[in-house]
C-alpha cells in the first residue's frame, strides 16, 4: 500500500487523543513524513470483554492503517494468564488457557468494526506462539536486561510495599514478556493507553539492547470519570463493545457531563474541527450538555451498530427515559407462581444474574413493579395473567405474566 505523507492527516494522528509520544512527537513526525512504512502494534490481553477503552487505542491504530502503515493486533493469550499488575493494589487472579480463549472468541469480529480487515496491512498475532517456546536460558538472558530497582519504581508496587502487601515474582515478569513481544515482532512502534507507559517503555529498552533499534511509543488519553479513575472492568462502569444498541446508547447518556468533550475526541469519528467547536461551545455554555451528549451517544452507537439501530436506540431512550413511557416492544417472562418476593422475581426474570447484585439494585431503589419503587427485598408481589411491568433502572423493562 502507498504510504500517505499528508501533513494535515499526520498532524491529526499525532494530536487527537494523544497523551505522549516517546522519544518525541517531532522525531516520529519526521519518520512519518519521510514515507517510511512502519510496523505498529497494540496488544490486548483477553482478561474479559472488549470495551470502549480498548476502542480508543484501536481507533488510533486505524488512523495509522489508513496512512498505509502495517498494523498488528497482538492477542496476549500468554500475558493474559500472568495478569498485568498495572494499577492493581493486589495480585490479579490467574486465568486458565480455556478462560482466555473464551474471552477472546469474538475479538476479531468486534475489532473489525474499527479496523479495516479487508486491507492487507492488518494482521492478528498471538504471543503464546513465541513466549511458550522460551527456554530457561532464554529467560535468564531476557531478565538480565532489567533491574529490580527499575521494576520496583512502579507506583502500585510502591503502594503495596507501604501497605505490607505481597508482590509476586510473576508480576515482575509481566513487562519483561511484553517487552519481548516488541523484539519478536520487530516493531517500529507500540500504541497503548497512558496507563501502559511503563510496560511499553520496557519494550523500548529491550529493543535498544537486543536490536539496537528505536521503538516509538505513543500513549493515548484514557476515558476517566471525574475522580480520575479510568472506566473499565475494575471500576464496573465500562461499556462493552458487544452491548446491544439501546444499552450502549443509554450507558453513554449516563456519563457525567465532564466526559462529553473527551468522549467526542477519543471515542467518536466526528471530524477534529467539529470536535474542537463542540469543546469550545460547551466551555462557553452555548450548547445544552444533554443535547450534545445525545449526539455523542448516537455517534458512538452508530460505529458498532450502524445508523438504523443507533436511531432506534435514541428513540427508545427518548421514550423510556425522557418521556418516562413504557416501550411498546418489551420482553415477556412467564412465571409459574402466583406470588414471589421481589428478590425472587428479579432473579427469575434475569434482570440480575446474582442475588448480591439483585439485593443492591432493590436497596438502591433501582427496581419498580407495577409502577412502584420497591426497596425491601422481602416484599411480596403478585403475578397476574394480564401481566405487570417490572422495571430495572430507567431503561430496562420486562412484562411478567402468570403461566
Secondary structure, DSSP 8 states (H G I E B T S, - for coil): ------HHHHHHHHHTTEEEEES-HHHHHHHHHHT---EEEEEE--SS--BHHHHHHHHHHHHHHHTT-EEEEEE-TTHHHH---TT-SS------HHHHHHHTTTHHHHHTTTS-TTSTTEEEEETHHHHTT--HHHHHHHHTTS-HHHHTTSHHHHHHHHHT----HHHHHHHHHHHHHHHHHT-SEEEEEGGGHHHHHHHHHHHHHHH----EEEEE---B-TTS-B-STTTT---BTTS-HHHHHHHHHTS-GGGHHHHHHHH--S-HHHHHHHHHHHHTT-S-HHHHHHHHHHHHHHHHHHHHHHHHHHHHHIIIIIS----SS-EEEEES-SEEEHHHHHHHTTS-SSHHHHHHHHHTT-EEETTEE---TT-EEE--SS-EEEEETTTEEEEEEE-
